[in-house]
Amino acid sequence: MFNKKVLSKGCVDFIDDTKIEALIKDTPEDAAKVREIIRKSLDKKPLSVEETAYLIKAESPELTEEIFEAARKLKRDVYGNRIVLFAPLYIGNYCINDCKYCAFRRSLRSTVRKTLNEKEVVDQVQALEDHGHKRLILVFGEHPDYSAEFIADTVRKVYSVKHGKGEIRRVNINAAPLDHEGYKIVKDSGIGTYQIFQETYHHETYRKNHPEETHKGDYLWRLDGLSRAFEAGCDDMGIGALFGLYDWRFEVLSLITHSLYLQEKYNVGPHTISFPRLRPAHGIDFDDKYLVNDYDFKRLVAILRLAVPYTGLILTARETAEVRREVMQFGVSQIDAGTRLELGGYSEDKKAEQELKREQFSIGDVRSLDEVMNELIKDGYIPSFCTSCYRLGRTGEHFMEYAIPGFINRFCTPNALLTLSEYLEDYASDQTKVEGYKLIEAEISRIDEEKIVNKLQERLNRIKKGERDLYF
Ligand code: SF4
């Protein structure tokens, strides 16, 4: 797949297991220090690894509640009440790797293998557009068939599908690490975020789960993956870890280390962080030693929120509807909805049971997009399909201007309301439409700048008259 593996300039393995283990072991529970660190977070300043360790070691119910409350507040201050929606679209599940926790691992012969052909990609995207989606993440196994050219062609195909009033306006990628040349090819197809999860940053655990002779067995090639993407001109990066493989505290401190490393080296941190938890999967028995319980899961989301104020946090349908509803308040900014993981599943009638032989793992939240939209609106969130920053070049370090006070009121909330109204006009159930327009009215009444209200009203009226894709 790669003639010669060229790493990024000055590439180093920045994960020091001994240092991180020592931070977990030696950092004391210190209430005064924790409160000082919370003040720094609420001032929207990113935390160091050492400061994050203090939040992790704060285990008393009182301090944990203070961390939860601070995360709720920071979420409101930086992201308002918007939740950005997307859907995953699996393109191909052939894979040359043999990851111990994955139903797509090469040695699992009973997994149903498939690569969507062009017509099937169009069918899936049409079905997703008919549900109301505007943002997708395309997912690929690691295989010579899924080259940079193949990924780029698939991205262009997805953008070319316009069904009724539907279109996909942002395509993100979750695929294997590429070389510099490969990232350039994919970048030129117009992708948004390139996502690579290290799965586990703990070297020994990584070796145990990723056979050395497989491509994914190369820890440093993967760890360096997004550095090469930056150097190749990609703007937005997504990092993540698969929680349950090793100590969640080690993974959180490693995610922060990775985030600060990218910030230091490329002057911009990750666009998003994901924190999927191990889920039952076809043909997979996993060790439950490090499984993360719901309480610690809430803690890790709240701690990540406080540690990286401006990085989007993605909570997927791996989690049940109940857990998602509970955890979202602690700083989640993006969720998927109406998710199907079976390859080709979006254009099929919904079956009662998930077909695990066709999925990478089982999902916990199988509700439709409209059901999720309805609950979000009732819980006071603004469901958003906004893609304006990406399409207006407010990406990478430019995205950081996001922090400017008033940016949310001037751009994010109005854009979220515009994309919501499109959904209500074209795809919503009657009940969601009624609830949605009530929310839009309430949100408009909260905007204090008359100029913005007038411009927003004017655009909402044009959407009611049939225009689409209006944004600030
Ligand atoms: S986790 Fe990814 S790389 Fe590993 S076996 Fe599954 S699809 Fe392949």
Boltz pocket constraint, residues with backbone or C-beta under 6 A from the ligand:
constraints:
  - pocket:
      binder: B
      contacts: [[A, 93], [A, 94], [A, 95], [A, 96], [A, 97], [A, 98], [A, 99], [A, 102], [A, 103], [A, 104], [A, 105], [A, 106], [A, 140], [A, 141], [A, 142], [A, 216]]
      max_distance: 6.0
